[in-house]
Amino acid sequence: MKYIQNIGDIIKYHRKKAGLSQKALADIAGIGKTIVFDIEKGKETVQFKSIINVLKALNINILLNSPLMDKYNQEHENS
């Protein structure tokens, strides 16, 4: 799936710009080095929680976007 690979490419780019090895990123994110490798290679079976941990470690935010997001945000702004 193309989107999975894009996430891996983005993570790899940010990791390298931060001067981190896969092992160092894994340590910061609290996951195994193999998981970082799998994410960067676009493996589709990586747990979502692991991806979230890596994104947090790299200070990358996820933005959800759809035609219904404005309506959703209006309905949930006081929740």
Secondary structure, DSSP 8 states (H G I E B T S, - for coil): -HHHHHHHHHHHHHHHHTT--HHHHHHHHTS-HHHHHHHHTT-TTS-HHHHHHHHHHTT-------TTHHHHHHHHTT-
